[in-house]
Amino acid sequence: MLSAKNYTILCVVVAIVTAAIILFVPGLSETIEGRLLQFLSTNARA
């Protein structure tokens, strides 16, 4: 099991890596943004 401290560190690292990919890898960032928009549009409530 992950302790709360290790889980927090893992979440921060994943967030930083994802942000770096979006900033510096154009093709992959378009894929991530497209999937995120698709997820948000399918789960949006009116």
KEBA-675282 format. One record per atom (N, C-alpha, C, O): residue number from 1; chain; atom name; x, y, z. Coordinates in Angstrom, 1 decimal, decimal comma. Layout:
n/chain/atom/east/north/up
NUM/A/CA/X/Y/Z .
...
This chain:
n/chain/atom/east/north/up
1/A/N/0,8/-1,2/0,0 .
1/A/CA/0,0/0,0/0,0 .
1/A/C/0,9/1,2/0,0 .
1/A/O/2,0/1,3/0,6 .
2/A/N/0,4/2,3/-0,6 .
2/A/CA/1,0/3,5/-0,7 .
2/A/C/0,6/4,4/0,6 .
2/A/O/-0,6/4,4/0,9 .
3/A/N/1,6/5,0/1,2 .
3/A/CA/1,3/5,9/2,3 .
3/A/C/0,8/7,2/1,7 .
3/A/O/0,9/7,4/0,5 .
4/A/N/0,2/8,0/2,5 .
4/A/CA/-0,4/9,3/2,0 .
4/A/C/0,7/10,2/1,4 .
4/A/O/0,5/10,8/0,4 .
5/A/N/1,9/10,2/2,0 .
5/A/CA/3,0/11,0/1,5 .
5/A/C/3,5/10,5/0,1 .
5/A/O/3,7/11,3/-0,8 .
6/A/N/3,6/9,2/0,0 .
6/A/CA/4,1/8,6/-1,3 .
6/A/C/3,0/8,8/-2,4 .
6/A/O/3,4/9,1/-3,5 .
7/A/N/1,8/8,7/-2,0 .
7/A/CA/0,7/8,9/-3,0 .
7/A/C/0,7/10,4/-3,5 .
7/A/O/0,5/10,6/-4,6 .
8/A/N/0,9/11,3/-2,6 .
8/A/CA/0,9/12,7/-2,9 .
8/A/C/2,1/13,0/-3,9 .
8/A/O/2,0/13,7/-4,8 .
9/A/N/3,3/12,4/-3,5 .
9/A/CA/4,4/12,6/-4,4 .
9/A/C/4,2/12,0/-5,8 .
9/A/O/4,5/12,6/-6,8 .
10/A/N/3,6/10,8/-5,8 .
10/A/CA/3,2/10,2/-7,1 .
10/A/C/2,3/11,1/-7,9 .
10/A/O/2,5/11,3/-9,1 .
11/A/N/1,3/11,6/-7,3 .
11/A/CA/0,3/12,5/-8,0 .
11/A/C/1,0/13,8/-8,6 .
11/A/O/0,7/14,2/-9,7 .
12/A/N/1,9/14,4/-7,8 .
12/A/CA/2,6/15,6/-8,2 .
12/A/C/3,5/15,2/-9,4 .
12/A/O/3,6/16,0/-10,4 .
13/A/N/4,2/14,1/-9,3 .
13/A/CA/5,1/13,7/-10,4 .
13/A/C/4,3/13,5/-11,7 .
13/A/O/4,7/13,9/-12,8 .
14/A/N/3,2/12,8/-11,6 .
14/A/CA/2,3/12,5/-12,8 .
14/A/C/1,8/13,8/-13,4 .
14/A/O/1,8/14,0/-14,6 .
15/A/N/1,4/14,8/-12,5 .
15/A/CA/0,9/16,0/-13,0 .
15/A/C/2,0/16,8/-13,7 .
15/A/O/1,8/17,4/-14,8 .
16/A/N/3,2/16,8/-13,2 .
16/A/CA/4,3/17,6/-13,8 .
16/A/C/4,7/16,9/-15,1 .
16/A/O/4,9/17,7/-16,1 .
17/A/N/4,8/15,6/-15,2 .
17/A/CA/5,1/14,9/-16,5 .
17/A/C/4,0/15,2/-17,5 .
17/A/O/4,3/15,5/-18,7 .
18/A/N/2,8/15,2/-17,1 .
18/A/CA/1,7/15,4/-18,1 .
18/A/C/1,7/16,9/-18,6 .
18/A/O/1,6/17,1/-19,8 .
19/A/N/2,0/17,8/-17,7 .
19/A/CA/2,1/19,2/-18,1 .
19/A/C/3,3/19,4/-19,1 .
19/A/O/3,2/20,1/-20,0 .
20/A/N/4,4/18,7/-18,8 .
20/A/CA/5,6/18,8/-19,7 .
20/A/C/5,3/18,2/-21,1 .
20/A/O/5,7/18,8/-22,1 .
21/A/N/4,6/17,1/-21,1 .
21/A/CA/4,2/16,5/-22,4 .
21/A/C/3,3/17,4/-23,2 .
21/A/O/3,5/17,6/-24,4 .
22/A/N/2,3/18,0/-22,5 .
22/A/CA/1,4/19,0/-23,2 .
22/A/C/2,2/20,2/-23,8 .
22/A/O/1,9/20,6/-24,8 .
23/A/N/3,2/20,6/-23,0 .
23/A/CA/3,9/21,8/-23,5 .
23/A/C/4,9/21,5/-24,6 .
23/A/O/5,1/22,3/-25,5 .
24/A/N/5,6/20,3/-24,5 .
24/A/CA/6,7/20,1/-25,4 .
24/A/C/6,6/19,0/-26,5 .
24/A/O/7,5/18,9/-27,3 .
25/A/N/5,5/18,3/-26,5 .
25/A/CA/5,3/17,2/-27,5 .
25/A/C/4,0/17,5/-28,2 .
25/A/O/2,9/17,1/-27,7 .
26/A/N/4,1/18,2/-29,4 .
26/A/CA/2,8/18,6/-30,1 .
26/A/C/1,9/17,5/-30,4 .
26/A/O/0,7/17,7/-30,1 .
27/A/N/2,3/16,4/-31,0 .
27/A/CA/1,4/15,4/-31,4 .
27/A/C/0,7/14,7/-30,3 .
27/A/O/-0,6/14,5/-30,3 .
28/A/N/1,4/14,4/-29,2 .
28/A/CA/0,8/13,8/-28,1 .
28/A/C/-0,1/14,7/-27,3 .
28/A/O/-1,1/14,3/-26,7 .
29/A/N/0,3/16,0/-27,3 .
29/A/CA/-0,5/17,0/-26,6 .
29/A/C/-1,9/17,1/-27,2 .
29/A/O/-2,9/17,3/-26,5 .
30/A/N/-2,0/17,0/-28,6 .
30/A/CA/-3,2/17,1/-29,2 .
30/A/C/-4,1/15,9/-28,9 .
30/A/O/-5,3/16,0/-28,7 .
31/A/N/-3,5/14,7/-28,8 .
31/A/CA/-4,2/13,5/-28,4 .
31/A/C/-4,8/13,7/-27,0 .
31/A/O/-6,0/13,4/-26,8 .
32/A/N/-4,0/14,1/-26,1 .
32/A/CA/-4,4/14,3/-24,7 .
32/A/C/-5,5/15,3/-24,6 .
32/A/O/-6,5/15,1/-23,9 .
33/A/N/-5,4/16,4/-25,3 .
33/A/CA/-6,4/17,5/-25,2 .
33/A/C/-7,7/17,0/-25,8 .
33/A/O/-8,8/17,2/-25,3 .
34/A/N/-7,6/16,2/-26,9 .
34/A/CA/-8,8/15,7/-27,6 .
34/A/C/-9,5/14,7/-26,7 .
34/A/O/-10,8/14,8/-26,6 .
35/A/N/-8,8/13,8/-26,1 .
35/A/CA/-9,4/12,9/-25,2 .
35/A/C/-10,0/13,6/-23,9 .
35/A/O/-11,1/13,2/-23,4 .
36/A/N/-9,3/14,6/-23,4 .
36/A/CA/-9,9/15,3/-22,3 .
36/A/C/-11,2/16,0/-22,7 .
36/A/O/-12,1/16,0/-21,9 .
37/A/N/-11,2/16,7/-23,8 .
37/A/CA/-12,4/17,4/-24,3 .
37/A/C/-13,5/16,4/-24,5 .
37/A/O/-14,7/16,7/-24,2 .
38/A/N/-13,2/15,2/-25,0 .
38/A/CA/-14,2/14,2/-25,3 .
38/A/C/-14,8/13,7/-23,9 .
38/A/O/-16,0/13,6/-23,7 .
39/A/N/-13,9/13,5/-22,9 .
39/A/CA/-14,4/13,1/-21,6 .
39/A/C/-15,3/14,1/-21,0 .
39/A/O/-16,3/13,8/-20,4 .
40/A/N/-14,8/15,4/-21,1 .
40/A/CA/-15,6/16,4/-20,4 .
40/A/C/-17,0/16,6/-21,1 .
40/A/O/-18,0/16,9/-20,5 .
41/A/N/-17,0/16,5/-22,4 .
41/A/CA/-18,2/16,7/-23,2 .
41/A/C/-19,2/15,6/-22,9 .
41/A/O/-20,4/15,8/-22,9 .
42/A/N/-18,7/14,4/-22,7 .
42/A/CA/-19,7/13,2/-22,5 .
42/A/C/-20,1/13,2/-21,0 .
42/A/O/-21,2/12,7/-20,8 .
43/A/N/-19,4/13,8/-20,1 .
43/A/CA/-19,8/13,8/-18,7 .
43/A/C/-20,4/15,1/-18,3 .
43/A/O/-20,7/15,3/-17,1 .
44/A/N/-20,6/16,1/-19,2 .
44/A/CA/-21,1/17,4/-18,8 .
44/A/C/-22,6/17,2/-18,5 .
44/A/O/-23,3/16,5/-19,2 .
45/A/N/-23,1/17,9/-17,5 .
45/A/CA/-24,5/17,9/-17,1 .
45/A/C/-25,1/19,2/-17,4 .
45/A/O/-24,5/20,2/-17,1 .
46/A/N/-26,3/19,2/-18,0 .
46/A/CA/-26,9/20,5/-18,4 .
46/A/C/-27,7/21,0/-17,2 .
46/A/O/-28,3/22,1/-17,3 .
